C-alpha cells in the first residue's frame, strides 16, 4: 500500500478494494497494513471493519494460526464496546466463532481440551445472546468427525436440528451430510445427498468445488465416469492454486492417478507448486500431501520415478525423491494429529488413500491426452510414438545394421529412419569403436549419413536453416570419406533448404496463424526487381542444382533420380509461391525427366514421386480434373506395383482434391482408408498428422463436429510428438475453438490451460500472435463458463497487448470491442466506453464493420437495460457510433453476414428507448426498422426478424402506450401475412401477444 489512508472514507475505500483481490499473500499483507492504519483513528468502527477483513484474509489464505488472534481482538472490542456493532456486525462476530473452531482443529499443537473449551464458549455465548444452537452442534459434529470418535451421535444431534440464520449455507451443510454418508461407506446415499450441489442448485464461495473434489471417486465407483470427468474439469478450475483449497487440489491429483491420467496429474502438480510453500494450515497440507503421494506412488509404480516433479521450493525434485519427502512429512503430520486427538483416524485415513488401486485403466479426461514419457520432453525434440506395427529387430552386428539402413534409405523406405536412430545411439555411446570394415566405410561416411538423416528430419519440421547447415556439414564429411556423389546429393539438399528459409523468420507464422490473428510482422517478401525473394531464391536453387548435376559424375541411379526429384521440387515450390501460369511448363518438364529416368531404371518410389509432383502441379495451376486424373493413375500404379507406403499420402492428395470439388463424403472415405493404411507405417513417413487434420475438415463439411474434434486433437498430438510445435499448437487452437462452439466449455479451458502452461509458451518462444489466439479463445471460454472476473482480466490484458499491433489494428479492434462488452456486463460503463473508443480508433485503420456494430449495439442495450433513463445518454452515444459504422459500411459496399446493420440499428434504438421508458420514441424507431426490413416474402430469410419487430412494436403500442386497438390490428395483419406465406412458426409469439391484449381488454 503506497500511502496509509488519512481519513476513514479512504480506509473504507481501501478495504473495499482489498476485498476484490484474490485471497493470498497480497491481500493478507494489505489487510494487516489496513489494521495498522485503522488503529490510528479515534473511532472504533474502522478498526472493527479492518479486523473483520484481516480475519477473512487469514481464513481463506490458509493461515489458521493467525485467524484466532485477529478474532480475539475483535471479540474484545465486541465485549467492551457492544454499541459499535450494528446488527450486521453482530451477526458477523457470532458467525466467525465457527471460523475459529475450524482454525483450531487445523493446528495439531492445540490440545483437544482447548478445542472443546472453545466450543463451550461458543455455546455459552450463543445461549446468552438467545441464538439457536444448531451452528454449535454443527461444529461439535465436525470435531467428532475430525477426531474419529462418537461421529454418529454428533451427526444426529446436528442434522436433526432446525437451521438458524447462523447455520452454514445450504451447500456447505449438504456437503457435510454427504461426507458423513461417504465415511460410512454409502456412496449412493452420499451422491444423492450431494446432487443439489453437484448440479449447481446450491453454491457458495467454496461450493461446489469442495464437494466435487470429494465426489469424484464415488462417482467412478458408481459407474458415472462421464459425470466424474465433467466435474473434474469444472471443479479443478474452482480450486487450483488456492491455498485454502489445497486439500481439494490433492483429491484431483488422486483422481488423475487412479484413472490412468498420471501425466495430467504431474501437469496439475506443477501448476500448483505454490501450495508447497503457501499452505500454512497443517490439516489442509496433510490432505494435499496425501493426494500428492497417491499420484507420485502411482507414477513410480509405472516405472517413471526419474521424471521431474514440482515440489517443495529450494531444490529440484524427481518423482522418487519428492515421494520420499512427501511420505515423511505426511506421516509426521498424521501422527501429530492422532497424538493430539488420541485416536488413529488420520493415519488410518491416509493409509486407505495410499492403498487404493486404480479404478480405471484409462479415462480420457481432456482433449489433450499425454503419456508419462512425454512429461519431460524438451520443446522441439521429437518423441517416439507408440509402435504402430512390429519392426524387424535390429542386427547385433553394426556392419549389418549399417548395410540395412543404407539399403532401406536407397529405396526411400520408412524403416530406414528407425535404423538411423539406432545407429545414432550406438555411434554416440562412450565406448563406441568404429569397425575396420570396407562395407561400412570410414567413420566420416557414417557420421555424414547420420547428419543427412537429421537434416531430413529438420526439413520436415520446416527448420530449413538448421537443415541446410546439417546438409552442408554432411557434404564435407562425404568429401572426407571419398564419396563425391553422396556429397553432391547432400549439397543439392542444402541448396534447396537454403532457398526455403523464409525472408523473415515470422513469414510462415504470418500465413498460418489460425482464426485471423496474424503473426508478429507481416512477411517481408523482399522483392528484387519485382520478383519476390522466395521465387528468386527457388529459381537460383534450381539453376544451382542443374549445374551440380552436370558437374557430378559417378551418380548411382537412385542418386540421380533424387537429384532430378530435388530439381522438380524446387520448381514446384516456385510455382506454389508465384502462382504464375508461366512457371507450369517448367515444372512439368522436370517432372517428365524424373518420370522417364525412374521408369527406365525401375525406381518405384521415384516414379510415384513424379506422379505426385505432376498431380500437385495441375492442382496448383487450377486444372483440377487433370490433377484428379493424375491422382487416380498414381493410386492405380501404387496398388499394382507399390511402394505401399506411398498409398496413404496419395489417398490424402485425392481427398484434398475432392474436398476442393465439394465432395466431402468421398474425401472422408479416402482419408479413412488412408489412415487405415497409415497404421502400417511410421506416422512421420506417411504424414498421419496431416491426414487427421484433413479428415477433421471433411467431418466439418459433413456436419460431424465431434468426430472432427477427435481428429484435430489427434493431428495436434502427432505434430507435437515429432517436434512440430507450431503446427501442433495451431491444431490445438482450432480444437479449442471447435470445442467452445460445441458448448464443451470446460474441455476448451482445460486444453488451453495445458497448452499455456507449456515451458516454451511460458518462456515466450512460440509466435506471439498464436499464443494470443490461444489466450483469446480461453478468455471467450471463461466468459461462456460465466467466470466473468477471470475473462475480463484476460481480455483487458489482451486489449493492452494488441494495442501495440501496428500491423494488425483490426484484431485489436475485435479484442477491444469484446473487452468493452464484458466491462459493460460488469456495470463498468466508463471503462467500457474507453475500450469501445479504442476499438473505434483501430477500426478506422482496419475496418471491422459488422463486429464493431454488433458490439456498439450490445453496449447500448446493456447500459439502457441496467441504468434505465439514467443511462439513456450513454446508450444513445454508443448507437450514434454504431450509426457511423453502418454508414461507413454502406459507403464501402460492405454487406453484413448477419442482420443488415441499418435495420438492426433501428431495432436497437427502439429497445434502448423502451428500457428508458421513452415508449413513443421506441415505437417510432421500430416503425423505421420495419420499413428498412421490408415486407417478408415466401422465400425471404428475414421473416423472423420482421415478425419480432412487429411483436415489439405491438407491445410498445398495446401494453406500454395502452393503445390496444392499433396494436391488435398490427398483429392480426402480420399473422395473416405470415400464415399466407407459410411462415407459421413465426406467428406464435404474435398470436400469444394478441391473446394477452384481448384478455386485458
N, C-alpha and C positions, 0 to 999 in steps of 0.2 A: 504494500500500500504506500504510494508515494508520499502523501501527507496525511496526517491524522485529521479526522473530522473536527471542525471548530464549533459546530452547532449540533443540536440534537437532530435537526432536519437532515443535515449532511450525514450524520451517523445512520439514520434510518434508511437513507438512500444507499449508503454503502452496504448495509445489512441486506437490503433487497437485491442489490447487485450480486452479493456473495451467494445468496440463495439460488441464483440462476446458474451458478457454477456447478460442474460435476463434483461429486464427492471425491476427496483425495487431499494430498498434502497442500496444494494451493489454497483450497477452500478452508482447510483447517487452520493453516497459518494466518490467513486473513481474519478468520473468526477470533483467533487468540489476540490479534492486534486490535480488533474492534472492542473486545472486552477491556483491554488496557485503556483504550480511548474513552469508553463509557464510564470508567471509574473516575474520570476527571470531571464529570458533570455532577452538580449537586443533586439532581433528580435521581431517584432510584429506578424509575421505569426504563430508561435507556439501558441500564446495566442488566435488568431482568431480561429484556429482549436480546441483548448481546449474549448472555449466558445460555439462553434457550438455543440460539443459533450455534453456539460453541458445542453444546452437548449433542446437538444433531450431527454436527460435523464429525465429532468423535465417534458417535454411534455408527454412522453409515460409512465412516472412513476406517472402520475396523481397528479402533483404538479403545478397547474396553477398559483399560486401566485408568484412562483419563475421564471417561464419561461419568462415573460416580462422583469424582471430585468436583466437576462442574455442577452436578446436580446438588451436591451438599451445599454449595454456596447459594444456589437458587432456593433450596429449602429453608436455609437460614433467613434469607430475605422474606420468604413467604410467612415464616413464623413471626418475624419481627415487625413486618410492615404489611399485614394482610390487605390493607385498604388499597395498596398499589395494584393489586391483582384483580382485574375485572373478571367476569365470568369465563371469558375465553382463556385468559392466562391461568386461572384457577384450574380449568379443565386440563390444560397442558401439563401443569405440575402433577396432578394425580395420574395422568396418562403415563408420565415418564417414570413413575415408580416401576413400571414393567420393564422399561429400558435398563434401569439399574439392575433389576433382578437378572436379566439376560446377561448383562456385562459381568456380573459377579460369577455366574455359572461358568463363563468362558475362561475364568482365571483359576488354574489348579492350585495356586498358592492361597486362595481364600478358603478358610476352613468350612466344612459342611455346616457347622453350628452357626457361622456368620451368615450363610445363605438362608438358613431357617429364621435367624433373627431379623433379617431384612424383610422376609415375607410376613413375619409377625408385626413389624412396624407398619408395613403396607396395610395389613388387615385392620390394625387399630386405627390408623388414620382414616381409612375408608369408612369404618363404622362411626367414628366420631363426626365425620362430615355427612353422615346419612346416605352414603353411597352403597349401591349394590355390590355384593362380594363375588359375583361371577368372574371379574378380572383377576381377583386374588386366587380363586380356585384354578383359574387357567394357569397362573404362574406356578402354583403348587403342583399341578399335573406336569408341567414342563420340567420341574426339578426332579420329580419322581421318574419321568422318562429318561432324563439325563443320567440319573444315578443307577437306574435299572431295578428299583425296588418299589413294591406297592403300586405299580403302574395302573392296574385295573381299577382299584378303588379310587385312586386320584382322578382317573379319567371319568368315572361315573359321577363323582362329586362335581366335576366341572361341566361335563357335557349335558347333564340333566338340568342345569340351571338356566334361567331366562337371561338373555343378553341384556346388557345395560349400555348407556351411552359411552362408557369407558371400556367396553369389551373391544377386543381386537376386531379388525374388519372381518366381514363375512369370508373373504378369500383366505385370510390367514387362518381363521378358525376351521374352515373346510380342510385346509392343508394339514392342520394338526390332527384332526379326526382321521383323515386318510392315512397319515403316518402311523397312527396308533394301530389301525387295521393292518397295515403293511407289516409292522413289527410283530403282529400276532400271526402272521403267515397267511392272511386272507387277501391275496392280490385282487381278486374280483371285487370284493367289497371296497377295498381301497380305491380302485379305479372308478367304481360307481360314485363313491363319495367325492372324488376329485373332479368329476365330469363338469360341473359348472365353472370351475376354474380353468380346466384344460380347454374348455370350449370358449373361453373368453367372456363368459357371462358375469363373472365376478373377478375383480382385479384390484390391485393397489400398487404401491411403489415396488414391492418385491415380488408380487404375484402377477402373472402365472409363472415367472421364470423359476421361482424356488420350487414350486410343485412339479413343474415339467422335469427338472433335473432328477427328482426322486421317482417320478413315474416312468421313466424310460425303460428300466429293466422289467418292471411288472408288465408293461405293455408288450415287451418282447416275449415274456413267458406266457402271456395270454394269446400270443399269435398275432398281435396287432402291429406288424412290422412297418407297414406303410405309415401308420399314425406316429409310431415312435420316431421314424425318420423325419417326418414333417416337424414334429415337436422339438426334436434335437436341433434342427436348423434354426427354428424360431426362438427356442429357449436359450440356446447358447449365446445368441446375439444380445439377449437381455442381461447376461451376467458376465460376459467376458471382460477381463482386465479390471473387474470391480472387486476391491479388497474385501468388502462386506459380503460378497457372494462367492468367495473363493472356494468354499465347500461345494457349491453347485458346479463351479468350473471343474472341480475334481471328479464329480459324477459324470459330466460329459466326457471327460478323458476316459473314465472307466467304461462308459458306453461304447466309445470307439474301440477300446481294447477288446471288448467281448463280442464285437460284430465284424471282425476282420478288417477294421479300419485303423490299424496301428499307425500307418503313415500319417493319416489325418490327425490322429491323437498327438503325434510328435509335433505336427504343424501347429495345433492349438496350444500345446505346451509352450512352444516358442513365442506364440502371440501373448501368452500370459506370464512371461518370465518375470514381470514386475511383481507378481504375487509372492514370489520367494522372499522379496525384500520389504514389501509394503503391508503384509498382513501381520498386525500386532496382536490379534486375537488367537491365543493358543488353541481354542476349540475349533475355530474356523481353519486354522493352519493344519490341525490334525486331519480334519475332513478333507482338505485339499491334498495333503501329502498321501493319504490313503488312496485317493484316486490316481495320483501320480504314480504311486508304486504299482498299482494294478497294471497300468499301462506299461511301465518300464519292465516289469517282470515278464509280461507277455512278449514284448519286443525281444528280450533276452532269450526267452524260450524258443523263439523262432530263429535264433542264431545271428542276431544283429546287435549284439552287445557293444560292438565297436563304434556304432553310429554316434554322431554328435547329438547332444541333447541340451536344451536350455535349462539351466538350474540356478542354484544359489550364486549370487554375484561374487566376483573376486577371482574366478578361475574358469577354465573351460572344462566341460564335462563330456564323458561318454555315457551311453545308456547304462553300462555296467557300473561305472563309478558313481553316477548320480543315484542309481537304485540303492547301492550300499549306503550312501549318505542319507537318503530319504528314509530307508529302513531304520537306521539307528535313531534318527530324530523322531520319527513317528512312534517307534516303540517306546521311547522315553516319554513322549507326551501322553500316550495312552496309559503308561504306568503311573505317571503323576496324577492324572485324573482319577484313576482307580484307587490310588492311595488316599487321595482326598475324600473320595466318595465311600470308601470301604467296600467296594464291590469289584468285580472283574468285567463289568459291562463294556468298557471301551476297548479293552484288549480282545474280548470275545467278538465284538462287532468288527473290529479291524481284521481279525483272523478270518471271519466269514467272508469279508470282501476279498481278501487276498486269495482265498481258496476257491473262488468261483471259477468255473470252467467257461470257456467261450459259449455264448448262447447261439451264435450263428457263425458259420464258416466265413460268409461274406455277405454283407448287406451294403448295397450301393447307396451311400449317404449323400454324395454330391455329384454334380456333373463332371467333376474332375477327380477321377479315381487314380490314386497313386499307389505304387508299391514301395516297400521299405528300401529296396535297393536304389530308389530314385531320391531318397531324402537327402543324401549328402552329395548330390550331383553338383558339379561346378557348372554355372550357366554357360551354354555354348558347347559343352562337351557331350558327345552322343552317349546314350545309354543303350546297352544291349536289350533289345526287345525279346520277349519270350519266344522261344523257337517255334516256328510255325510247322516245321517238318523236321524229320531226322536228317542230319547232315553226316556224311561219311566221316568216321573217326580220322583224326589227323595221323599221318605216319609218324612213328617214333623217329625215324631217320630224317635228319634235316635235309640231305640231298633229295630224298623222295618228296618231302613237303615242298621244297623249292620247285622241283620239277612239276608237281601238281599245280601249284599256284600259277606258274608261268603258262602251263598248258591251258588252264581254265581262263586265264587272262587273255590269251590269244583269241579264244572263242568269244570273249565278252560274257562268259558265264557268271551268273550272280554269286556262285560259291567261291569264286576267286577271292572275294573280299574277306571271307572268313579265314581263308588260308593266309592272306597277308597279315591279318590281325594276329593270328597265332605265331607267324614268323616274327612279327614285331616284338611280341612278348619274349620269344626265345632270344632274339638277337640283342635285345636291350638288357638281358639278365646279366648281373655282375660276373658270372662265371662263364659267359659265352666264349667259345673258341671257334673261330671260323675254320671250316674243313678245307683241306687242300684237295679239292675235287674239281676237275675241269668242267663237269656238268653244272656245278654251282657257280663257278667263276670266282673272281676276286670279291672281297668284301665290298669294295666300292660299287660293284654292279648290284649286289643285293641291297645295299643301302639306297641306291638310286631307285630300285624297284619299289621299295617301301615309301620313299619320298613321293614318287609318282602316284602311288595309291592314296597317300594322304592328301596330295594336291587335288586329286579327283574328288575326294570327299569334300574338301573345302569349296571346290567349284560348285558342287551340288547344293551347298548351303549359301551360294551367291557370295562367298567370301573370296572375290576374284583377286584382290590384292595379294592375299596370302597364298592363294593357289598359284598365281604367276611366279611368286618368289620361290615356292617349293619346286615347281617345274624347272625353273632355271637352275636351281641347285642340283636337281636330279640330272639335268643335261650335263652339267660339269662333271658329275661323278661318272656318268656313262662314258664321257670322253676319256676320263682317267682309266676306266676299265677297258677301253679299246672297243667300244660298241657304238660307232658313229650313227648307225641307223636309229638305235634307241635314243641317242642324244638328239637327233633331228626331230623325232616324233615328240619328245619332251619339249623342245623349243617351240614347235608348232602349237602345242597346247598352251605354252606360256604366252605366245603372241596373241592367241585368241582370248585367253583370260585377261590379259592386259587391256585389250580392246573393250572388254565387257565391264571394266571398272567404271562406275558412274562418274560423270563430270564433277558432281558433288556427292559426298557420302550420304546425303539425305535424299538423293534423287529417287531411289527405289521406294523409300518410305513415303515420299510425297505422292507417289502414284498409287500406293496400295493401302494406305491407312483407311480403315473401314468407317462407314457412317458419316462421311463428309467432313471429317476433321483432317485437313492436310498436314503433312509433316512440316517441321520447322524449316522454313525457307523453301521457296519454290525451286524446283530443279533448274539449275542454270544449264541451258543447252550448249553454251559455249560455242555459238555459231562461228564458223570460219568461212568467210567468203560466201555466206548464205547457206552453207551446208552444216547441219547440226553436227556437233562434235562426235556424237556416238556413231553417226553414219560415216563420217570421215574416218574415224578410228577403225571401223569394221572393214571399210574399203582398203585401207592401208594394211590391215591384218591379212586380208585375203591375198593381196599382192605379195606380201612378205612370205606367206606360206607357199604360194606358187613358185617363188624364187627358191625357197628352201627345198621344195620338192625337186625342182630341176637340178639343183646343185648336189643332191644326196644320191649316192649310188649304194647298191647293196641292200636295198629295202626288200624285206620279205613281203610276200603278197598281202598278209594281214596288216603289215605296217603301211604299205602303200594305200590300201583301202582306208585305213584310218586317216591318213593324210588327206585323201580325197573327201572323206566324210567331214573333216575339220574345215576344208575349203568350202564345201557346200553349206556347212553350218554357219560359217561367217557371213556368207551372202544371204542365207535365210534370216539371220538376225538383223542384217542390214535392211532387208525388205520389211521386217516386222517394225523396225524403228522408223523407216521412211514412209511406208505405205505407198510407195511410188510404183505405178504400173511399169515404169521404165526399168525397174530392178527385177521384174519377174523372170524375164527370159534368161538372165544370167544365172539365177538360182537353178532353173530347170536344166540349163546346160550342164552345170556342175553335177547336179543330181544324176543326169544321164550318164556322165562319165563314171560316177561311182557305181551306178547300177550295172553298167556294161562290164566294168572291171570285176566287180564282185561276182557277177554271173559267170564270167569267163574263168574265174579262179575258184568257183563254188564256195563262196564265203557266205553262208546263210544269214548270219547276223547283219552283215553289211547290205545284203540285198533287201532285207526287211527295213534297215535304216534308210535306204534310198527311197523306198516306197512311202515310209513315214514322212520324210522330208518333202516328197512330192505332194502328198496329201495336205500337209501343213501349208505349202506354198499356194496351192489352189484356194485353201480356206482363207488365208490372209489376203489374197488378191480378190476375194469376193465371189469366186466361182465355186459355190457350194455343191452343185451337182457333180462337178469334176472331183472335188475333194471327197464326196461320198463314194463315188465310183472307185477312186484310188484306194480308199479305206476298205471297201468291200473286197477288192482284189488282194490287198495286203492280208486281210483275215483269211481269205481262201488259201493263200500261199502258206501262211503260218500254220493253219490247221493241217495242211498236207505235208509240209516239209520242215516246219519249225523255223527258228528255235521257239520252244514253248513259252519261254519267259517273256517273249515279246507280246504274247496274246493279251495280257491284262492292259498294257498301255494302248494297244491297238483298239481294243474294245472301248477304252476310255476316250480315245480320239473320236471314234464313231459316235459315242454317246454325246460328246460335246457338239458335234455337228448336228445331231438330231435335236438337241436342246435348242440350237440356233434355228432349226426348222420348225420349232414349236411342237415337236413330237416327244413330249416328256415321258409318255408311257414306254415308248421304245427305248429311250435313253435310260430310263430306270432299269429296264430289263438287261440292257447291255452292261450297265455298271454293276448290277447284281451278279451277273456272270463273271465280270472282270474280278470282282472281289473274291468270288469262289475260287477262281484260278490263281489269284494272287496269294492265297493262303499257302500255296506250294512253294513260294519263293520269299527271300528276304524282303521286308517291306520297302527298304530303300531302293532295291533293284527294280521294283515294278511301280514305285511311287504310290503306294497304297494310301498315303495321306491324301493325295490329290483325288484319288478315286472316291474316298469317303466325302471329301468336300464337294465334288461334282454330284455325288448321289444326294447329298443334302439339298443341293439346288434343284435337282429333279423332283425330290419329295415336296419341296415348297411349291413347285409348279403344279403338282398333283394334289395339293391341299392336304398333305400329310406332315404337319409341322412337328409332331412328336418324334416321328421317325427321322425327320431332318435334324432335329436336335441331337439325337444319338450319333448320327454320322458326323456332325460338326465337332462334337467333343472327341470322337474317335480320331478325326483328322488332326485336331489340335494335339492330342496325346502323342500321336505318331511323329508329328513335326517336332515336338518337344524332345522326344527320345533321340531323334537324330541330330539334335543340336540346333535346329532352325527355330529359334525362339520368336523371331518376328512373325513368321507365318503362323506359329502356334498361338501367339497372343491375338493375332487377327482373327483366327478361327474361334478362339475362346470368346473374344469380344462379340462376334456375331452370335455365338451360342448364348451369351448372357442376354443380348438384346432379344433374341427369339424367346428365351425362357420368360423374360419380362412380358413380352407380348402375349404369351400363353397364360399369364397370371401366376406363374411359378416364381413368386417374388423372393421367397427365402432361398430357393435354388440359385437364383440370379445373384443375390447378395453373397451367399456362401462362396460361389465360384469366384466372384470378383475380389472378395476379401483374400482368398487364397492366392490369386494372381498378384494382387498389390502388395502382398507380404513377401513375394519372391525377392531374394537378395539383390538381383540385378535391377529390379524395379525400384526397390528401396534406395539403391545407390544412384538412381537416375541414369542408368546406362541405356535402356531402350529409348526409342524415339519418343520425344516428349508429347507429341500430339496423340500417339497411340495410347500412352498412359492417360492422357487427359480424356480420351474417349472411354477408357475403362472406368475412370472416376465419374464421368458424366452419367454413364449407364448406371453405376452404383447409386449415385445421388437420385436418379429417377426411380430406382427400385426402392430406396429408402422412403421416398415420398409415397410411392404406391403402397408400401407397408406401413404407412402412417407414422413413421418415425420422422416427424417434420423437423424437429430440432436438429437431428443429425443431417438430414437432407439439406436444410437451409445453410448449415455450416459449410458443407461441401460445395454447394452452389456458389456461395459467397467467395470461397477460395478460388474456384474455377473462374468466376467472373473477373476477379482481380488478376489472375494469371493471363487469361485470354485477352485482357485489355492491351497487353503488350504484343499481340499477334498482328503486327502491321501488315503482314502478308495475307491475313485472313480475317478481316473485320466482320465478315458475315457470320462466322462461327461465334465470335464474341457477341454479336447482336442476338443470336439464338440463346446463348447461355445467360446473358444479362436479362433477357426477356423472361426466361423461366425463373430466374432468381427473383425478379420483381413480383411474379405471381405468388411465389412461396412467401415472400415477405408480406404481401397483402393478406394472404391467408392467416398470417400470424398477427394481423391488425397493425403492422408496422408500415403505414402508408407513406410516411415521409421517406423512409428508406426505399420503399417500392418505387416511389417517384424518381428517386436518384438512379436506381437501377434501370428504370424504363428510359430515362434520358440517355444513359449510356448506350442502351440498345438502339435508340433512335439515331444517335450520333454514328454508331457503327453501321447501321442500316443505310445511312446517307452515302457511305463509301462503297458498300456492297449490299444491295437491296435484298431483303427477305420479306417481301410484301405480305404474303399470307400469314406466315408465322407471327410476324410483329403485329399485324392487325388483330389476329386472334388473341394475342397477349393483351393488347391495349383494351380490347372489349371486355376481356375477363377481369382486368384490373378495375375497370369502371363498374362492372357488375358487383364485384366484391366490396368495393368501397360504398356503393349505394346500399347494398344489402345490409352491411354491417354498421353503417353510420346513418342511414336514412337521409333525411333532408339536410343534416349537418355535413354529410359527405357528398352532396349533390355537385357542388362546385368542382371538387377534385375529380369526381367521376366524369363530369362533362369535359374537363380538361383532357382526360385520357381519351374520351370519344372524339374530341377535336383532333387529337394527334392521329387517331385511327382514320379519321376522315381524310387527313392529308396523305396518309399512306395509301388509302384507296384511290385518291386522285392520281398519285404518282403511278400506281399500278395501271390505272386506266390509260394514262398518257404513254406508258411504256408498252402497252398492248399485252399486259400480263393477264392471264386467265387463271383464277383460283382453281385448285383441285377439288376443294370442298364447296361450301356455300359461297355464292358471289359476295364480294366484300361490301358492295353498296347496300344490298338488301339486309345482310347480316348486321351492318352498322345501324340501319334504320330500326331494325327489331330491337337492338340493344338500347337505343335511345328510348324506346318505349318501355323496356324493362327497368332501366335506370330511373326514369321519371315515376314509374309505378312504385318502386321502392321508396322514393322521396314523397309519396302521396300527391304527386302532381299528375292527377289522372287525365285531365284534359290534354295536357302535353303528351302524355303516354299514348293516348288514343290517336292523336294527330301523327305521331311517329309511326305507329303501327299501320295507319292508313297509307302512309308513304311507303312502308315496307311492302304492303300488299300490292301497291301499284308497281313497285320495282320487280317483284316476283312475277307478276302477271298471272293470268288465269291458267289453271292446270289443264293439261290435255291427257288423252288416253295413255300416251307413252311418256308423259312428262315425269322425269325423276324428281321434280320439285313439289309434287302433290303434298307430301308430308310437311314440307316447310310452309307451304301455303295454308294448309289446314291448321297448323299450330299458330300461325299468325292470326287467322280468323278466330280461333279459340281465345287467344289472348285479348284481341280487340273486343270480342263479345263480353269477356269477363270484365274488362275495364268499363264497358258501356252498361252492362246489365247489373253487375254486382257493386262496383265501386262508385259509379256515377248514377246508379239507381234509375237507369233508363232501360227497363227490360224489353219493351216492345221492339225498338230497333235492334236490340241485341238478338232477340229471338228470330226476327226476320233475317238477320245476317246468318245466323246459324242454320236455319231451315233451308235457305237458298244454297248455302255451302254443302249441306248434307245431300240435297237433291243433285247438285252438280257432281259431287264426288261419286255418288252411287251410280249415276248415269255413265260415268267414265270407268266404272269398275274398281274404284279405289275404296272398297268397303271398309277395310281396316282403318283407314284414316278418319272415318266418320265417327268412330266410337267415342273419342273424347268430346266431340261436338254434340252428339246426342245426349251424353251424360250431363254436360253443362246446360243444355236446353231443358232437360228434365228437372234439374235443380231450380232453374229460373222459373219454370211453370209452377213448381211446388211453392216457391216463395210468393208468387202472385196470389 
